[in-house]
Structure formats: C-alpha cells, structure tokens
Amino acid sequence: MSDYYPPWSFYYKVEFMLDDKPASAADARFQTVSGLSVEYDFESFKEGGENRFEHKLPVRTKYADLVLKRGMLMGSAVLDWFTAAFRDREFKPADINVILMNEQGQSLRTWNVAHAIPKKWLISDLNANENSVVIETMELSYRYFSLQDAK
C-alpha cells in the first residue's frame, strides 16, 4: 500500500521572465491557470487495397493557448508588457514558469512555457449591481512547454 496522495491544484505561482529579469512577486499570483495541454495533429493515409482502416501518422505537436486570470493589478510589469504588444505592436517573447508547490512552498513540478507572446486581454464586466472583484484575463500564445519535476 502506497502513501502517495496527488498534489492539490490551488498552491502555485506564475513567474514571468520579462527582459531577462523576473517580474514582481505580485505578478506571480493568479486565480486560475489553464491551457497547459499538448496534442498531436495526425494525417491519414489510405493504402491501396486496404479498406478496413486508414493509417494515421503523427505530424506535429499543437499547444493550447495559456489563459491566466487574476484580480486586476495596478502597477503590473506583466500588464505593461501586454500593453506594449497591443498599443505599440512590440512583441517581445517571454518565458513563463508555472510552478506547482507543496504545503511547504517547495516546487513539485514546473511547466517551463517557452516564447510566450500576448494574444488577448480582457477585463470582467463592470456592474453596479454586483459586489465582485474586477478580473483580468490574459491569454498568451506560446511555442511549447517542458516539464521539470523537483529533485
């Protein structure tokens, strides 16, 4: 019998490397992170005389967009990076680390997201009838991610 328990998904941080230096600790806090997924595109080939099936061969990997949500942050280097992309068309790729931690704050697994660039920025609705925090959603396109487990 093993004493292994899967880690909780709520203790993590997101580190941005902007201009080869890390963003502030406040820029590491996000409410949700999604889009850490990878899949293969396949091409089908039909073989003459073989009518029972098609050959499906992997062609290339495809990564989903990374979507980050947080309460709106004032004075954010990450938001400045987004603004430079959308306002000035300055697309400076950044590397991002999504770090899952244990209860002592030690890294369990890190997703190293390579060459991320801003794709979409969204602010939640402003509604005078609700008492809710303004949520900003940041969507990024990236080349790939790699996994790094704690040692």
N, C-alpha and C positions, 0 to 999 in steps of 0.2 A: 504494500500500500504506500502510495506516494503522498508527501505532504505539500505538493505543489498546488498553488492557487493562482489562477490567471490574475494579471495586474488590473487595477482599477483604471478606468479611462479618464478620470477627471483631474489627475495631477500631472500637468505637462507645462511646457513653455515653448515659445517660438522665438528663435534667435535669428535676426536679420543681420547679414554682413553687408553694410552699405559703404561703398568706397573703401573696402578692405578694413573696416572697423565695425565692431558690434554696435547695434542700436541700443538705446537705453533699456533699463530693466522694465520700465512701464510699457515699452513697445513689445515686450515678450508675453504679455498677458492677453489671452484671447478666450472668449466664451466657448467657441466651437472651432474645430479644425476638421475639414473634410476634403476629399479629393486625393487621398494617398492611395491611389489604385493604379494598377498596370494590367494591361491585357495585350494579347497578340491579335493583329489583323491576319486573316488567313486568305489564301487564294485557292480556289477549287480548280482542279484539273480533271478532265474527263479522259479516260483511257478507252481507245477504240476497242470494241468487242466486250468491254466490261460494263454491264448495265446495272449491276447491283449497288454500286456506290461510286462516289467521286473521291479522288484524292484531295485532301485538304492539307496544305503546307503553310507553315508559319512564314510570314513575310517581314513584319516589323512590329516593334512594341509601340503601344499607344498609352500615354499617361493622361489621366483626367486633370482638369484644372483644379488648382488648390484654392479652397474657399475658406477664408478666415473671418470670424465675426467677433466683435467686441463692443463694449460701451465706448461711445465717442471719446476720443482722447485729444486734449488740447496740447499743442506744442510737441507734435509727434514727428520724428525724423522719417518714419515709415510713410506717414501721410505726405510729408514734403516730397519724398521720392515718387509717390503716386501723382502728386500734383505736377511735378516736373514732367512726367510722362504725358499726362493728359493736356496740360496747358502749353508746354513748350516742346512737346514731342522728343524729349530727352529720355530715350530708353536705355537706361544703364542696368544691365542684368545684375542680379544679386543672388547670392547663395543663402539658403534658409535652412536652419536646423529645427526640426520638430522633435522635442525631447520628452519622452515619457519617463516619469520618475517614480520611485518607490516612496514609501511613507517617510523615509529619512531624507528625501530630496535628492537621492542619488539617481543617476541616469540608469535606466533599464534598457532602453532602445532609442536610437536616434535615426530619424529619417533625414538624410542629407539631400535636400532639394537643390538641384543644380540649374543655374542660369534662369532664374525666375524674372519675369517682367510683368508689370501691371496690365491687367486686361479690363477690369471693371471695378468701379467703386460706387457703393450705394448707401444711402442713409435711410433709416427706417422712417415711416410716416410720422409727421409731427401732428399730434392730435390732442386738442384741448380737453377732450372727454376722457382721456386715459391718463393714468399716473404711471408712466413707464419710462425707462431709460432709453435714450437715443442710441440705437445700434448702428454701427457702420460695418458694412460687409465689403471685404476686399477679395477680389478674385484675381488669381495670377495664373499665367501660362508658364510652363517650365519644360525643360528638355527631358529630365529623368530624375529619379531619386535612387539613392543607395541606402542600404541598411547597415547600421553599426550597433552591435549588441555590447552591453557593458562587459568588462572583463573581470 
